[in-house]
Amino acid sequence: MKVNFNNIYEKIYKASKEELSNIKKKNTKDILMLLMIIGIVLLILFFVNKVLMAMALFSSFIVFIIFVSKKENKFREIYKFEVIRTLVEEYSKDLKFSPLSSLTRREYANSRFDINFDRFRTEDEINGKLSQGDTIKMAQVTTYKEEYVDDGNGGTEKREVMTFNGLYGYVILNTPIFNNITITTNYNAKRYDKNRIEVESSEFEKLYDLYAIDKVQAMEIFTSELIEKFVKLNENKKYIFNMKIENSTIYFRYRCGEIFEPPLLSEGVDFKLLYKYFSTINFPIEIIEEIIEKSKAVGI
């Protein structure tokens, strides 16, 4: 799918820049006003009752945090509706962005990318159809594992460790690819697995391992040109892209961190940031559509 980002950016900029800028300015003004009121109240209490001032200082801090959080959450809601929704739906009329929807724990676990996580968090679902009509769902996903470590006093304490943070999704294929193909992070312990395929790209070999039940079929799909796209993703973004093809389903994920979030100090419609979000959506779709096309071309 070839999409012109410049056209999408121009539309978002014209539609949202001024509105989001005005909201940011009003939020800043309201926060400064609250700080001024808190400052005046605390100053008066300083000369009247220092004990009461100390109590008011603590209460003021709580009020300030709640006030700022509400402002930020409201801006985040508007940003995702105005900017990210437009970005997704201008990218493809067949895709919908639902910030309040998410994948289920089972949808993530079905991929078996991550089998040892204890806590699961997800938001910002994108769903719809690819250009060939195959169904796609993807979302921001974060997983955590609980570990018990030495607390330094002869006991143990529970610690939560993030195991994955990025984009995860899957595609239901209209025409199954009758094979099991996996591209995963380079794992030396499995270098001699009988299903491992050694590819010509030395850079790919440093980053990934490619496995398949039917190796000949896999190499007809994963040509040198397609392999190079995985390498370039790491060169440009430092992301590792994992993928599994299991008959009628393609699972994918990459560790790109939090996505689709507005920046703290700006309205979030600068070219570089939106191009990052655009690329986050575009890369897996472009790769998967190429895989589907190649599998059909070779009669798989």
N, C-alpha and C positions, 0 to 999 in steps of 0.2 A: 504494500500500500504506500504510494508516494503522496505525501502531504506537504504543502508549502507552509512552513512555520511562520514565515514573515506575514502572510495574510492573516493567520490566526492571531498573531501578536498585535497587529494593527487594530483588529476588531476589538480585542480585549482592552487595549490601551485607550482607545476612543470611548469605549462604553464605561470603563470602570475607574480610570486614573483619577479623574476629578472627584468622583463620589467617595472613593476610598481615602483620598488625601484630605477631604473635608472631615470625614469621620475621625481620622487620626488627629487632626488639628483640634477638633472638639474634645476628643478624649484627653489630649494633653492639657487643654485649657481646664477641663473639669478636675483633673488630677491635681494641677497646680492650685486651683481654687480650694480643693479639699485640704491640701497641705497648708495653705495660708490660714484657713479656719482653725485647723488643729493647732498650728503654731500660736495663734492669738489666744486660744483657750488655755493652752499650756502656760503661756506667759502670764496670763491673769492668775492662774492657779499657783504659779510659782511665788507670787507675792501674797497670796491669800492663805493657802494651805499646801505645804510641800508634800504631805502624805497623800492628800487627795490628788495632787499633781502626778505623783508616781503611779497611782492607780489609773489615772486618766491616760498616762503615757502608754501603758500596756494596752488599754482598751482602744486607744487611737491607732496603735499599730495593727491590731486585729481588724479594725474597721477599714483601715487603708488597704490592707492586703485583700480583703473581700471585695472592696470597691474596684481596685485595679484588676483583679481576676475576672470580675463580671464584665468590665469593659473589654478586656482582651478576648474573653470567650465570645462576646457578641460580635466583635470584629472578625474573629476567626470564622464564625458562622456565616457572616456576610461575604467574607473573602472566598470561602469555598463555594458558595452559591454563585457569586458574581464572576469569579475568575476561573476556578478549577472546573466548574460545571461547563462553562463556555469553552474552555480549552479542550475538554474531552469530547463534547458534542460537536465542536467545529472540526476536530480531528476526524471524527466519523459520525454521521447521522445515525448509524446503527449501534452506537455505544451510549450508555447512560451512566452518569456519576451520581452516586447516592452516599453522601458523607455520613449519614446516620445508619446506613445498612452495612453489613459485614458478612464475611464468610463464617461458617460454623467451625468448631474445633474438629469435627469429623472430616470436613472438606479439606482441611489442612493435613490432618493425620493420614488421609488416604494416600498421599504422595510418599509417605515414609521417608521424607527428607530428614525429619527430626522426630525420633522415636522416644526420646527421654525427657521431654519437657513436662513441667508441672503446671505452669500457668501460661495462659494464652490470651493475647489481646489483639483486637483487629478493628479496623474502621475504614472508611473511604472506599467503598466498593465501586468498581467499574464493571458493568456487565453488558452483554449484547451479542452482536454477531460480527464475525470477521467478513472480509470481502467475498469469501467463497461460501458463506452461510453457516460456518461452524460456530458453535456457541462458546463464548469466553467469559470467564469471571476472574477478577483479580482484585486484590486489596492490600492495604498496609497490614502487615502482620508482625507481631513481636512475641517471642516465646522466652520463658524463663525456666531455669532448673534450680531446685533447692539443694544446697550442699551444706554439710555439717563440718565445720572447721574448728581447730583448736582455738579456744578463747584466751589462751595464755595463762589461765589460772587452774589448769588441770581438768577443765571441762570442755564442752563443745558449745558452739552457737550456730544457729541456722542462718545461712546467707543465700540470697537469691542472685543467681548469675544469669545474665542475658545470653541466650544461645542463638537467637536469630532476630534481626531487625531489618526489615526491608519490604520489598514487593513480592507477593506470592500469588500464583494464579493457576488456572487449568483451562484446557480447551477440550470440549467434547467434539470429536471428529465425526463428520457425516460419513466419511469413507475410512474405515479402520486401517491402520498400518500394522500388519500382522507380524509384529516383532517386539522385543523388549530392548530398548536402547536407552542408555544412561550416560549423561555427561555430568561428572561430578568433580569436586575439588581433588587435585592431585593427592594420592594416598599411597605412599611407598609400600605399605604392607600388602597391597593388592596388585603390585606391578606385574606379577606373574599369573594373575587370574586368567583362566583359559578363554574367557569371553572378552578380555581386554584387546583393544585395537590400537596398534601403534601407527600414528599418523606422521606425515612428512614434516609438519611444522614443529620445529624444536621449541618455539615459544609456547605453542599450545601444550606440548608435552610437559613443560615446566609448571603450567597452571592447572591442567585438567587431566582426567582419565576418561576415555571413551570405551564403553562396554556395549556389547550387543550379542543376542543369541544368534542372529543371522548376520555375520560380519559383511558378507558381500552386499547384501541389501542395504546395510547401514552406510557403507562407503558410497553407494550410489546416491544416497541422500546427502550425507555430510561430505560434500566435495571440498576441495582446497579453498575455494572462494568462501564457502559458508564457515569453514573452520577459522579462516582469517578474521571473520567478523567477531568471533568470540575473543580472539586475541586483542583486537582493536578496542573492544569494550574495556578490557583491563588497562590498556595503554592510556585511553582517554579518561576513563572514570575511576579506575582502580576497583571496579566491581568484578566479582566472580559470579558467573551465570550458570546455575545448575538446571538440568533438564532431564525429564524422564518421559519416554514414549512407551506406553503400555497398551497396545492394540487400539482401542477407540479413544484413549485419553492422553493428552500431553500435559504434564505438570511442569511448572517452572518457578524459579525464584531467584532473586539476587539481592545481595546485602548492600542496599543503597541507603540504609538508615531511614529516618523519618522523611516522609514525602508529603507534598501538598500542604505544607504548613506555612502561614504568613510569617515574614520576618518580624522581629520585635520592634525595630525602629523605623521601618518604612512601610509604604502601602503595598509593597510586594508585586508590582507590575513591571519591574525592570526586565530587560531583554534576557540577560544571562540567567536569572532565576527561572523564568518561565520556559526558557529553552531546556533547562535541566529537567523540569517536570514533563515537558513534551518528549524529551529523549527517553525518560523513564517509561512512558507509555509506548513509545514507538518501537524501541528495540525488541522487546519480546514479540510484539505483533508482527514486525517485519521478519524476524527469524522464523516464527511459526508458520507464517503464510508461505515463506519460501520452502520450508520443509513439506508442507502440504502440496505445493505445486510440483516439487521434485518427485515426491512419492507417486503422484498421479502420472507424471511424465514417463516414469520408468515402469509403470504398470503394477505398482505395489498395492 
